[in-house]
């Protein structure tokens, strides 16, 4: 963020703020309000408010995959939810929750009133930014623990009683989050660099959270909050509609049908993009970079179920084809939604700075991800990309609008689809979604995948399909699965590409074999016809090692079928409702609270 001042000068000292490519340093915020920055010497003018709130931007992150979800096929995602489903996270070893970031925000909110010679409008702009970030902090806490204590003021180490107070109800905390977001949307200025919080970013956050909470309450009926779900869904509609009608944003079509979608995620200038509501500005000159090049083949690939979600180019379902389950990686790309080829690596894909086409890795599942993969990579370190990252983009707002109305039962006109989902389809020249068709024949595969849909099943399922496709790998899938109350999907054994037979195969689309999957090193039959010179160009992968032990992958039917993962078969995940929708509070934290805290829902025993 070039325009974000990342230094604070107070009392002759220079304090370096957080590097924007790293996560928030809680220790710093513990020290920050009580050392160099104090209310007596710092909160004097509007510049001080700007300088202080600049530090909050360091809590923003830029996901490039849907780790731990059904969008990825992986042998071991290393995600916390995977560990939890396999019994690896318990109250005995759970991480201790931290509130230090909140302390820095509350310190600001207690002291901004000391500023003199500034208008209420100027001051409230920065108050709104602080409340925006406090809302985001608490959204994460509610997502993790359900009921949490709401702290509206700074706590010091002497404040033992409030520091260890009992949790407040989800309803109270969510109402407080919404109040912060409403203030932010009402008082933050609409103009400004898109790497900073504007009115439109605040409204996008408000719409996103209102949709999340509305659907969460609708489907998680055990919370006893279903009656209030309508209020949140209606606010999601009104907030998103305000952005649509007044924000001036547009779906970016630069580059055409075959480029526009992918170009969104490899851009080094999202400020200029009409779809950008808010973004993180990575910059080579400031040495601010990230590791987007690792998506191609570092430790994951995309899943069979995600692949199946993309429609055919004519708008019909891929899964309507009688042989859809047995199409190999060279066949699944034919006549598909153009977003498919701009998310999944098509055989023959070659980076601009590469001399040969990229070969997929069957040990990761085979469906390589190219969304976020830069065309030219620096490859000088782990963090080797300077592409910008969306925080909010207009496409998500359109999806929020459509889904909230579908869940409310008020998405009842073709005009609603034309102003939302069909804007996304038009970018890639896909046929528009027709309301009568979506409300008609229900996709039986999607209905089995999401068995608890309430309302117009066909329409809601098709809206969910569109969301999964458009937002694939953008870090949204985990929360979507949770708010729809289908956490069991995270325990499914994900599949990779289909392999028709053991032996050599072409995975670059040039007709020549590139890789071979064999039972073991002793199994030379399937490649016996190749010369030593030909074998030099074929990468060999074995299902068993030299000692006959299973390697990381196996084939669904033994000698053919989808790639499966040995660890998923031998160490199965078990999603327990309603327990695994939340994280446990560490026993050590429970002891410190003096029995005030109550263990998270589902983890009581």
C-alpha positions, 0 to 999 in steps of 0.5 A: 500500500504505497499510500499507507504511511508505515512509520510512526514518529513520536517523541523523537523515536521512530517505530517501524510498523508491521510489514504488510506481507506478514501477519499481525504481531500481537506483542507489538500491539501489547506495547504500543499503547503504553510506551512510545504512543500515549494519549498525552503526546500522540492524539493531537491532530487528524494526522495522528489518527491517520497514522495510528489507523494505518497500523490496522491494515497489517491484519489483512491477508491474501488467500490464494487457495481454499486450504482444508476444503472440498475445493482442494484434493490433497494428501495433507492440507495441514489445516486446523480443521483437518487436525480437528476432524482427526482428533489432533486438536483438543482442549488440552492442546488448543491454542490460547486465544489472543485479544492484543490486536483488539487492545490497540483498536480500543485504545484508539477508540478511547482516545481519538476525542483528544484531537483538536481543530478537526471537524466531526466528519474528519474524525469520524472517518478514522473512527469508522476505520477503527470500528471496521477493523474491530468488527473484522477482529470479532467476526473471526472470533465469533466464527471460531468460538460462537460465544465470546466476551465483548470488550469495548474498552482497553484492558490492562493487566490489572483488570483481572475480573473483566479480562477473565469474564464469561462469554457474551452471547453470540447475539450480543456480540453480533449486534455489536459487530453490526453496530460497528459496521453500520457506523463505518459505512455511514461515516467513512468517506466514499473516495480514497485509494482502494488499498484503504478502507472506503465507504464501499469497502465498509458496505461490502464487509457489512453485506458479507457478514450479514449474509454469513450471519443470516444463512448461519442462523437459518441453517444452524437451528440449534442456536435458537436464532433462526427467527432473526435470520431474515433481518440479516439477509435483508440487510445483506440485500440492501447493503449490496444493492447500495453498492450496485446502485451507487458505487460505480463499480463494474465487472472487469472485461479487459482482456476478453473472454479468455483473459479477463477472469484470470487477469484479475488475479495476476494484476500488479495494478488493481487500483485501476480495475473497475471491479476493485472495491478494496485490495492489498497493494504488493509492490516490488519497489517496496519489497512487498511480495507474496508467494502466489507462484506456489499454487501451481504444484507446491503441495495441493491441486484442485478437486474432482468435485470442484471440476464437476461444478463448472458448466459446459459452455452452452450452460448445460451441466457437465454431470449430465454426460453419462461418462463424466466420471471417467473423462481424463485430464485431457478431456474435461476441458472441452467446451467448458465455462471459460473460468474453468480453464482460467482456474485449472491448468489445461494440458499444454499450459506454459508460463511466459518465462518457461521453455516447455509446458508444465507437467502436472503432479499426480502425487497432488491429485493432478488438477493443477491450479493456475488461478493466482499463478503469475505469468512471469515469476521472479522465483528469487525466494519463497515470496516471489510475486508482486501481484495485488490481492483483492480484499473485496471485489464487485463480483462478490457483492453481486453474489451476495445480493443474489444469494441473500435474495434466494435464501429470503425467497425474494429472488423472483424476477429475471431482472434480479439475476440479470443485475447480479449473476448474469453480469459474471456470466457475461464476462466469460460469454456464458449463457445467462441463468434463466430464473424459470430454469433454475427454479425448475429441474433440480440438479440431483448431484448438487441436491445430494451434496447440499441436502439441507437446503430450505426454500426454492431448492433448485434456485439456491443450488444454482446460486451456490454453484455460481458462487463456488465457481466464481470465488474458487480458491479465494478463501471463501469456501471454508466459511461457505461450507460452515454457514450452510451447515454442511461441514460433513463435506470437509470430511469427504475423501477428495479425488483427483484426476481420472486415470484410465490405466496404469502406464504412460500418459500425455498430460501436456496435450502434445500427444507424447507421454510425459508421466507414467503411474506404475504399481511399483518400480518392479512393474515395468510392463506398462512401459515396456514398449518405450525406448530408454531415450523415450523414458528419459522424457517420462517422469515415473510415479509409483503407488508403492515404494521399493519395500512394497509400502503404500506411497501417498496416492492410490487409484480408486479401482486399483489399476484405474480410477480417480487419484485418491490419497492414502492418508485420507483412507488410512486416517479418516476424518470425522466431522462431528456436528455441532462440535467441529463448527467451533474451536475449543478453548484451551484448558489453561485459559479455562483455569486462568478465568477462574471458572468464568469461561464456559467451554465452547459449544460441543466441546463441553466434555 
